[in-house]
C-alpha cells in the first residue's frame, strides 16, 4: 500500500465541498429532529434545542471518525484524508476533536466568515503544504489520496524541485511508462521547441522563464523572459505559476503557491500539482491554472 503522506495537499475548493457534505450529513438528522419536535407539539424552543443536541452529537461522531480513520463522509467521497503531518497515521480522537473545536470556534461566532481566514492561512503556509492555522496547531495535513486509492493515474515523474531556476539547470525527467516515446524528448537529442496555447487564444514558444498570474513578479535575480497576465484577472495570486525549458529539451511547470491551484491533465488523468515542485510536461498535456487552460505542443 502506498504511503499516503506522500500524496499532494488537497485543493481548497475540494476541501470546501467536503466540508459542505459533512455539514449536510450532520445537518439533515438535526433538521429531522427539529421537525419531529415541532410536529409533536413540543414547541419551537424545545425542537431547536433537540436539533442543536443532535447537531453537536453528529459533529462529535464525525470528528471521532476523522481521528480514527482520517476520513469523514464528505472527505471520503472526494478522496481526501486528514492525517498527521509527520506521517504517523490518523490524528486520533483527541486531536481530531481539538481540530474540530478550533474550526467551530473560529467559524460559529463569526457566522462562517472566520473560515475564510483559516483558508487564507492555508494559502500562506510557508512550506507550501496548505496547512491552515488549525492544522499547524494539531499537527495535521489534508491530503489528496485519489491516486493512492486508485482513482487517478499519476503524471510523469518530476525533475528535482526547483529552488532557483536562474542558478541551476535540471536534468530531464524520464517519461511516464504509458507515454508515447515519440513525444518525450530523447536524452542527448536536439533542442526541443515547446509551444503553449491558452484558451484566451494567446500562444507562444517558451524560450525562457515565463511567469503566469494576475500580476506576476519574479523573485530576486530571476531573469524573466515573458509574463502572461491575459485572462488571469480573477485569480487569487499575483504570481500563479511558471514555465521553463530546462536542459534545452524539457518543458517544466511549477505552481508558485497559487490560491486557485494548478492541475495537470494528461489524457483522462487529472492531478493537482504540489506547489514549489517542478513537473515535466509532454506534448498534448493540458494544464489548468484556476479557470485558465493551457495546451502544450512540441515542434521539431
N, C-alpha and C positions, 0 to 999 in steps of 0.2 A: 504493500500500500504506500502511496506517495505521501511524503511529509507535507502536511497541509500548511505548515508555517512557511513553506517556500512559495506559496501562492501569492499573487499580487494583491494589494489592498483593493477592497470593493469600492466601486464608484459611489459618490454621494447620492446620485439620483436613485440608484437601486437600493441603497440603504434607506432612503426616504420611503420608497414604495414598500419595502419590507416592514418598516415601522407602521405604515398605514394598515397593512394586512394584519399585523399583530393587534393593532387598535381595534380593528373590526372583530378579530377573534375573541377579544375580551369584552368588547362593547355590545355585541349582539345579545349575549346572555343577560347582561345588565339591563338592557332595554326591555328584554322579555320579562324580567322580574318586575321592573317598574310598571309595565303594562298589566301584568297579572295582579299586582297590588292595587292598582287603580281600578281594575275590573272587579276586584273583590270588595271594594268599598272601604279600603283601609285608609284612604286619604292620600293626598299628594305628598305631604312630608314623609309619611311612612314609606310610601312607594319609592321616593327618591333615596331615602336612607338605605332601603334594601338594595336598590340598584348600585349605590355607592359601595356598599359592602361587597357585593358580587364583583364589581369592577376592581376593587383593591385585591380581593382574593384571586381573581383571574390574572392580574398583573404579577402577583407574587408567584403563582404557578408558572407563568411564562418565564419569569426571571430565574426560577429554580431550574426549569428545563434547560434554559440557556447555559446556566452554570455547569450543569451535569453533562450536557451533550454538545454544547457550542452552538446549538440551533434553537430557534423558536419557530412557530408556524410560518410566519412571513419570511424569515431568513431561510428556512429550509426550502420554501417554494422558489426562492430566487437564487439559490446556490451561494448563500453567504454563511460564514461561520464566524463566531466571536470566540477567539482563543487567547491564550496567554501570549504576549508578545515575545517572551523568551523561549517559546517552543515547548513549554511544559504541559501542553494539552488544554482542556477546558478550564474555565476560571474557577469552578467550584461554586457552590450555592451562596456562600457568604459574600464573595467578591462580586458575583453577579447581582445579588440583591443591593449591594452598595452602589454598583454602577447604575442600576435602575433607579435607586433613590436619588442619585445625583442628577440624572436626566429629568426625573419628575420634579425635583426641587428647583431646577432651572426653568422647566417648561410650564408647569402648572400655574405658579404665581404670575407669570408673565403672559398667560393665555397663549403659549406656544412660541412667542417671539424670541424667547431665550434660546430656543433650539437652533435658531439661525446663528446665534453666537457660538454655540458648540460646533456647528458646521464650519464656521469661519476658522475656529481654532484648528480644525482638522485640515483645512486648506493651508494653514500656516505652519503645519508640522515641519520642523527643520529637517527631519530625517526623510521626508517625502513618503511616509507610510500612511498618511491621512489618519493619524490618531488624534482624536479630539482631546480636550482637557480632561473629560471624564475617563477616556481610555488611558491616558497617562497616569491618572490618579490610581487606577486599579491594575495597571499593567496589562491591558487588553489590546488586541489588534483585530480589526474587522477585515476578513479576507474573502476574496472571490475564489471559490473552490469548484467552479463549474468544470474546469479542465480536470481537476483531480478526481471528480466523481464521474467522469466520462461524458460530461455534457458537451465539451468542445475540444477539438484538437489544439495543440499548441502551435504557435508560429515557429519559424525557423529560429535556431539558436542565435542569440545576440552576441555581438562582439563585446569585449571588455567595456566596463562602464566608462562613459566619457566624463572626465574630470575637467579638462580644459582642452577644447578642440584646437586651440591656437598653439599649444605647446606639445601636442603629441599626435601621432598618427596611429590608427587602429589597423590590425590585421583583419581581412575579411573573414566573416564567419562562414562555416560550412552551410550549404543549402539544406533545407528540410528534406527528410527522406523521400517524401512524396512529391517534391518539387521537380519540375521539368528541368533536366540538366542543361538543356539548351538555353534556359532563361537565366541561370545563375552565372555570374562572372567566373571565368576559369582562372585558377591561380597562374600568375605569370603571363596572362594573356594581355591583349591590347586594352588600353584605357576605354572604359565604357562611357557613353553619354546618356545620362538619365534625364528624361523629360517628365515633368509633372503637370497635370491639368486639373484645375479646380472646377467645382460646379458653378462658379461665377463666370466661367469662360476664360479666366486667366491661365496662361500656360507659359512655361519657360524651361530652359535647361538648367539644372542645378550645377553650378560651376564653382561655388564657394559656400561659405557658411551662410545659410538662409534662415532668417528668423520669421516666425509667423505669430500674429496676435493683433490685439486691438491697438496697442502702441508698443511694439517690441523694442526693447533696449538691450544692447549687448552687455555682457559682463566686462569688467575692466580688462583691456588688452585684446578683446576679441575683434578681429578684422572682418566685419560683416560685409558680404558681397551683395545681399539683397534683403529687403524687408517686405513682407507680404501682409497688408492690412485690409485689402478689399474683402468685404463680406464678414470681417471679424468684429464689426462694431458691437455686436451683442454679447461677446464672450466676456467671462468674468475676469480674465487675466490679461495684463498688458502683453507679456511675452508668453505665448501659449506653448510653442514647440520650436524645434529647429530641425533643419535638414542639412546634410553634408555628404559629399562623396569623399571617402577615405581610401587610402592606398591606390588612388587613381581608378578604382574599379567598382567599389561597393558603396551603394547609397544607404545611409542610415538615417533614422528618425529618432528623436528623443523628446519626450514630454518634459517641459521645464517647470513642473509643479503647477499645471493649469488647474483652474477651478472647474472646467467642464469636462476634463478627461480627454484622452486620445485613444482611439480604438483602431486596431489593425484588422482589416477584413481580407482574408485570403481564401478564395473560393467560397465555401459555405461557413467557414470558421471565423469567429469573431473573438478578439482578445483585447482587453483593455491593457494598455501599456503601463509599465511601472514608471513613475516619474523619476527622472535622473538616470535612467538606464537606456542605452542605445539599442536599437533593434534594426536588424538588416531588412531591407526591402527588396522584393523581387518584382520583375515585370508583371503587370496586371494586378498587383496589390492595390487595394484602396485603403485610405486612411481617413478616419473621421475625426476632425478637430471640433468637438462640440457638434454644431449643426453643419459645419463646412465639410465637404467631402473632396478628397484629392485622389486622383488615379495616377499610377506610375507606369511608364513605358520605357523601354531600353532601346536606344538607337545604336546601330553598328558604328 
